Amino acid sequence: MNKYNLNSDVDEKLRASLENPAEFLTDLSFTYALQGLSILVPAELFYVEIEGKKAVPVFTTEQDLDIFMANLNDVNTDWTTQKLNVLLDTLMPTELEVIAFNPKLSMDENRGNTAYFEKNSLLTFLNHYTEILNAMLNPENQKTERLSRTYLVPTFLWKDDNDAIHRGFESLTAGDEQDYIPIFDNLDSFSTWYNSEFFGEPFQENNGQVLVMTFSELLEPKEAENIFGKTVGVTINPLDVDIEDYQKTIITWEELR
């Protein structure tokens, strides 16, 4: 019988995230698991040196904890379950720099779930995906009228020679032979597009990024220049309808402005 009753979902989502780096839906699922489930953390904080940085070990399985502790004779601590955000709050004001998921000593085999995150980078990662989850899982977002919703927007980001940020966008040719930017007001509709061979795979291969935006943020960005190219508007959840019903999904720039 397991002592700590850890949910295996965190470990599974961690492994998937490490196997598929920067894959949006995988990282989103990992964040969702970390929001709701606990990991094993030391009851009294201690650190191990990893590449010259002070790292706090945490574990997603009891087996990985046992492997780690088996050859660590100079550490005597109890372990407890805790959500990652609580641990991060504790670590932020300290000199401890890294959170080590399932760390391994040199003689131990990596089981595919070992990762080292700088605490500030991990917090930024979690905040980014938590913002997306909060927007997409908010039932009020579906109830409000289309012009007031928050959307997932596939984008491409780059900087010019002056370090100014520019955003380009995916486009989709609708039944009227005009190009529209695909946007999504829920995760299921986005997943259909993102996992499609024709649309999602090229987007991922070209290092596309997914942002959350309202129409006001899309039309009047504060931190970047949005470049719409030859598109004439947006298409909302375009793969949810048959092609002959495309008009139900589109809003033109003229209508939005």
C-alpha positions, 0 to 999 in steps of 0.5 A: 500500500502506498504511504502517500496516495499520490495521484499518478496523473502528475507523473504521467503529465510530467513525462508527456511534457518532457517527451514533447517539449513546448507542445501546447496541449501537453504543457496545458495538461501538465499545468492542470494536473499541478493545479489540482494535485499534490507532489512529495516535498520535504517537510523541512526544506533542504537542497542538493547542489545541481550544476552549482545551484541550490535545488529542492528535490520533489517527487511525483512517485514514491518509487522515485523518492525511494531511489533518491533516498537510498544513497543519500545517507546525510539527509534525514527528513520527513516527506509530505504532500503539497501542491506546487504553488504552495512550495513556490510561494515558500521558495520565492523569498529564499536563495533556493533557485531550482525545483528538481523533479525526481532528481537522480544521483549519478549512479541512478538511472533516469526513468524519464521523469527527471527535470530541473526548473529554475523557480522563476521560470517555472512560475512564469510557465505556470502563470502563462498556462494558468491564465489560459486555463482560467479563461477557457474553463470559465463558463461565463466565457461561453455565455457572453456574446461573441464580441466579448469573449476571450479566445485562443489565438494561434500566433507567430512571434518575432523581433525586428532589429530594434527588438520590437515584437511582431505577431503574425497569425495562422490563416484559413481560407473559407468558403468565400475564398477569403482568408480568415484568422482562426480563433477558438473560444473553448479547448475542445474546438482548439484541440480539433484544429491543433491536432489536425495534420493539415492545420496544427502540425505545420503550426507546431513545426514552425514554433507557433505560440498560442495566446489568449486575447479579447478582440480589443487586445487583438485589434489594439495590442499594447506590447506588439504589432499585430500583422493581419496580412491579407486576412479579412477577419476571424473565423471562430471554431472553424472546424466545428461546422461543415464548410457550407456553414462557414458564414456562421463562424466569421466576423470581418475586420470591418464588423469588429472595428 
